[in-house]
Amino acid sequence: MDNILALAGANLVSPIILSFVLGLVAALARSDLSFPEAIAKGLSLYLLFAIGFKGGAGVAAHGVDARLIAALIAGVVLSLLLPFVAFALLRLLTRMSNTDAAAVAGHYGSISIVTFVAASSLLAGRNIPAESYMVAVAAAMEAPAILSALWLASRRKGGSQRGGAELWHEILLNGSIVLLLGAFAIGWITGQEGLAEIEGFIVDPFKGVLCLFLLDMGVVAGRGLRSSRGVLSIGAVVFGILMPLVGAGLGLVAGLLLALSLGGVVLLMVLGASASYIAVPAAMRVALPEANPALSLTLSLGITFPFNLTLGIPLYMMLATAVTGS
């Protein structure tokens, strides 16, 4: 326990986490601090491009092999399975309607790329390597959870799914997925030579841009928490903390079965523990318009995201270290 708290403390005083805390406190204190939407969008685009490109260049150096394919399959299976676990917990802990529970569950089967980046930065700071293809696994886990959520909603007859073609367009051509996969492909094609050409753009400034992005995320999360009073029950808040622990546990099992390195196991745990607040909300607006988006976004961005950043990632690292013996 002391080791977890020590690691959490070290993580909390990093510029990345403190930037998020600053935004959160500013929003809760009703400061007028805010980012213009265009700048916030630009920061997001930069991070997705940099993450995808570096991951693709890493895979080019590593090569496509059975380990990469197995990791991709495991990520897809994990993304399909997690919404069912989340749905069962929501029905046990809350009185959400079937439609709302299915929509929230979809968010918890998908991933938060920013949480993934924060974990990657922590690993890099501690000189713990991870498989370069984990960014490809992250991209593969964006969409499958949406399908599980829609199946849960239709099976329970809690809502009418509509706009099939529009939904698939939203899922497959969602901007974050397109940019992440496209940058990954460019990095894969150009390899280490391509990375060297733009290293000064996507490597050196990366953590600074991430600090600004998390500052904005803190503002968004704080405003969501401030405006959601009465929306979340105690059971929902418990779910927002319990579900990432369950997801991380399943990620740990998958990582061990895949024989990933310590860094790879940690990243797969983080992917299992995180919740989407970009791709899935856009798809749910089309597929389940009757679901309450305030529930999903407040839980994923206001509860689970801060928990993972402050306590979750250090806890997952400690557990992975203990289990792998690294």
C-alpha positions in Angstrom: 0.0 0.0 0.0 2.8 2.4 0.8 4.4 1.7 -2.5 1.1 2.5 -4.3 0.7 5.7 -2.4 4.3 6.7 -3.1 3.9 6.1 -6.8 0.6 7.9 -6.8 2.2 10.8 -5.1 5.0 10.9 -7.6 2.5 10.8 -10.4 0.4 13.6 -8.8 3.3 16.0 -8.8 4.1 15.5 -12.5 3.3 18.5 -14.8 0.8 16.4 -16.8 -1.4 15.5 -13.8 -1.0 18.9 -12.1 -2.2 20.6 -15.3 -5.4 18.5 -15.2 -5.8 19.4 -11.5 -5.4 23.1 -12.3 -8.2 22.9 -14.8 -10.5 20.9 -12.5 -10.0 23.3 -9.6 -10.5 26.3 -11.8 -13.8 25.0 -13.1 -15.1 24.0 -9.6 -14.1 27.5 -8.4 -16.2 29.0 -11.2 -13.2 30.6 -12.9 -13.7 31.8 -16.4 -10.6 29.9 -17.6 -11.4 28.2 -20.9 -9.9 27.1 -24.2 -11.4 28.3 -27.5 -13.0 25.3 -29.2 -10.7 25.5 -32.2 -7.5 25.4 -30.0 -8.9 22.5 -27.9 -9.7 20.6 -31.2 -6.2 21.4 -32.5 -4.5 20.0 -29.4 -6.6 16.8 -29.7 -5.7 16.4 -33.4 -2.0 16.9 -32.6 -2.0 14.2 -29.9 -3.8 11.7 -32.0 -1.5 12.2 -35.0 1.6 12.0 -32.8 0.4 8.9 -31.0 -0.6 7.1 -34.2 2.6 8.1 -36.1 5.0 6.9 -33.4 3.1 3.7 -32.9 3.2 3.0 -36.7 6.9 3.7 -36.8 7.4 1.4 -33.9 5.5 -1.4 -35.6 7.6 -0.9 -38.8 10.7 -1.5 -36.7 9.1 -4.4 -34.9 7.5 -6.1 -37.9 4.1 -7.8 -38.1 4.1 -11.1 -36.3 1.9 -13.5 -34.4 2.3 -11.5 -31.2 0.9 -8.3 -32.8 -2.0 -10.2 -34.3 -2.8 -11.9 -31.0 -2.7 -8.6 -29.1 -5.1 -7.0 -31.6 -7.5 -9.9 -31.3 -7.3 -9.7 -27.5 -8.0 -6.0 -27.6 -11.1 -6.5 -29.7 -12.4 -9.3 -27.5 -11.8 -7.2 -24.4 -13.7 -4.3 -25.9 -16.6 -6.5 -26.8 -16.7 -8.1 -23.4 -16.4 -5.1 -21.1 -19.8 -3.6 -21.9 -21.5 -6.7 -20.7 -19.7 -6.5 -17.4 -20.4 -2.8 -17.1 -24.1 -3.4 -17.9 -24.4 -6.0 -15.2 -22.7 -3.8 -12.6 -25.0 -0.8 -13.5 -28.1 -2.9 -13.2 -26.9 -4.1 -9.8 -25.7 -0.7 -8.4 -28.1 1.8 -10.0 -31.7 2.3 -11.2 -30.7 3.4 -14.7 -33.0 2.4 -17.5 -31.9 -0.3 -19.8 -31.1 2.2 -22.5 -29.0 4.5 -20.3 -27.2 1.5 -18.8 -26.4 0.1 -22.3 -25.1 3.6 -23.4 -22.9 4.0 -20.4 -21.7 0.4 -20.8 -20.6 1.2 -24.3 -18.4 4.0 -23.0 -16.6 1.6 -20.6 -15.9 -1.0 -23.3 -14.1 1.6 -25.5 -11.0 3.5 -24.4 -9.6 6.9 -23.4 -6.6 7.6 -25.6 -5.5 10.4 -23.2 -5.4 8.0 -20.3 -3.3 5.7 -22.5 -1.0 8.6 -23.3 -0.6 9.6 -19.6 0.3 6.0 -18.7 2.8 5.8 -21.6 4.4 9.0 -20.4 4.6 7.6 -16.8 6.3 4.5 -18.2 8.7 6.5 -20.3 9.6 8.6 -17.3 10.5 5.5 -15.3 12.4 3.9 -18.3 9.9 1.0 -18.6 9.6 -0.1 -22.2 6.4 -1.3 -23.8 5.4 -3.0 -27.0 5.2 -0.4 -29.8 2.1 -1.9 -31.3 0.0 -1.2 -28.2 -1.2 2.0 -29.9 -2.7 -0.3 -32.6 -4.4 -2.3 -29.9 -5.8 1.0 -28.5 -7.2 1.9 -32.0 -8.8 -1.5 -32.4 -10.6 -1.1 -29.0 -12.4 2.1 -30.0 -15.4 0.7 -31.8 -16.3 -2.9 -30.9 -17.8 -1.8 -27.6 -20.4 0.2 -29.5 -21.7 -2.9 -31.1 -22.0 -4.6 -27.7 -23.9 -1.6 -26.3 -26.4 -1.7 -29.2 -27.0 -5.4 -28.8 -27.7 -4.9 -25.1 -30.1 -2.1 -25.8 -32.0 -4.0 -28.5 -32.1 -7.3 -26.4 -33.6 -5.4 -23.5 -35.9 -3.5 -25.8 -34.9 -0.4 -23.9 -34.6 1.9 -27.0 -35.0 2.0 -30.7 -31.9 2.0 -32.7 -32.1 4.0 -35.8 -30.0 5.3 -38.7 -28.0 2.2 -39.5 -26.0 3.7 -42.3 -25.5 6.9 -40.3 -24.3 4.9 -37.3 -21.8 2.9 -39.3 -20.5 6.1 -40.8 -20.2 7.5 -37.3 -18.3 4.5 -36.0 -16.0 3.8 -38.9 -15.3 7.4 -40.0 -15.2 9.0 -36.6 -12.5 11.7 -36.8 -10.5 10.4 -33.9 -10.4 6.8 -35.3 -9.6 8.0 -38.8 -6.7 10.2 -37.7 -5.3 7.7 -35.3 -5.3 4.9 -37.8 -4.3 7.1 -40.7 -1.3 8.5 -38.7 -0.4 4.9 -37.7 -0.4 3.9 -41.4 1.8 6.8 -42.3 4.2 6.0 -39.5 4.2 2.3 -40.5 4.9 3.1 -44.2 7.7 5.7 -43.6 9.2 3.9 -40.6 12.0 5.2 -38.5 13.2 7.4 -41.3 9.9 9.2 -41.4 9.9 9.6 -37.7 13.4 11.2 -37.8 12.1 13.7 -40.3 9.4 15.1 -38.0 10.8 14.2 -34.6 11.1 17.8 -33.7 7.4 18.2 -34.2 5.8 15.1 -32.7 8.4 14.0 -30.0 9.9 17.0 -28.3 6.7 19.2 -27.9 4.5 16.2 -27.1 4.4 16.5 -23.3 3.9 20.2 -23.3 0.9 19.9 -25.7 -0.4 17.1 -23.5 -0.2 19.4 -20.4 -2.3 22.0 -22.2 -4.8 19.3 -23.4 -5.2 18.0 -19.9 -5.7 21.5 -18.5 -8.6 21.8 -20.9 -9.9 18.3 -19.9 -9.7 19.4 -16.3 -11.9 22.4 -17.0 -14.4 20.3 -18.9 -14.5 17.6 -16.2 -15.0 20.2 -13.5 -17.8 21.9 -15.2 -19.4 18.5 -15.8 -19.2 17.7 -12.2 -20.5 21.1 -11.1 -23.6 20.8 -13.4 -24.4 17.2 -12.8 -25.6 17.5 -9.2 -28.6 15.3 -8.8 -27.9 13.4 -12.0 -25.6 10.7 -10.5 -26.6 8.4 -7.7 -24.2 7.1 -5.1 -24.3 3.7 -6.9 -23.3 5.4 -10.2 -20.3 7.0 -8.5 -19.3 3.7 -7.0 -19.6 2.2 -10.5 -17.3 4.9 -11.9 -14.6 3.8 -9.6 -15.3 0.0 -9.4 -15.6 -0.6 -13.2 -12.0 0.6 -14.1 -10.7 -1.8 -11.4 -12.6 -4.6 -13.0 -11.5 -3.6 -16.5 -7.9 -3.4 -15.4 -8.1 -6.8 -13.8 -9.3 -8.3 -17.1 -6.6 -6.4 -18.9 -4.0 -7.9 -16.5 -5.2 -11.4 -17.3 -5.1 -10.7 -21.0 -1.6 -9.2 -20.8 -0.3 -12.2 -18.9 -1.8 -14.6 -21.4 -0.2 -12.7 -24.3 3.1 -12.7 -22.4 3.5 -8.9 -22.8 6.3 -7.0 -21.1 5.7 -5.1 -17.9 5.0 -1.9 -19.9 2.6 -3.8 -22.3 0.7 -5.3 -19.4 0.3 -1.9 -17.7 -0.9 -0.3 -21.0 -3.4 -3.1 -21.6 -4.7 -2.7 -18.0 -5.1 1.0 -18.6 -7.0 0.4 -21.9 -9.3 -2.0 -20.0 -9.8 0.5 -17.2 -10.4 3.6 -19.2 -13.7 4.9 -20.7 -14.4 6.8 -23.9 -15.6 10.4 -24.0 -15.0 11.1 -27.7 -15.8 8.3 -30.1 -18.6 6.5 -28.2 -20.7 9.7 -27.3 -20.8 10.6 -31.0 -22.1 7.1 -31.9 -24.6 6.9 -29.1 -26.2 10.2 -30.2 -27.0 8.5 -33.4 -27.9 5.0 -32.2 -29.6 5.7 -28.9 -30.8 9.3 -29.0 -33.1 8.6 -26.0 -30.2 7.8 -23.7 -29.1 10.6 -21.3 -25.6 11.8 -22.4 -25.1 13.6 -19.1 -24.8 10.2 -17.3 -22.2 8.7 -19.6 -20.0 11.8 -19.9 -20.1 12.7 -16.3 -19.2 9.2 -15.3 -16.4 8.7 -17.9 -14.9 12.2 -17.8 -15.8 13.4 -14.3 -15.3 10.2 -12.2 -13.3 7.5 -14.0 -10.9 9.8 -15.9 -9.6 11.6 -12.8 -9.5 8.4 -10.8 -7.4 6.7 -13.4 -5.0 9.7 -13.7 -4.4 10.1 -10.0 -4.7 6.7 -8.4 -5.6 4.1 -11.1 -2.4 4.2 -13.2 0.0 3.9 -10.2 -2.2 1.0 -8.8 -2.2 -0.8 -12.2 1.6 -0.4 -12.4 2.1 -1.8 -8.9 -0.2 -4.8 -9.6 1.5 -5.5 -12.9 4.9 -5.3 -11.3 3.9 -7.6 -8.5 2.3 -10.2 -10.8 5.0 -10.2 -13.5 7.8 -10.1 -11.0 9.5 -7.4 -13.0 
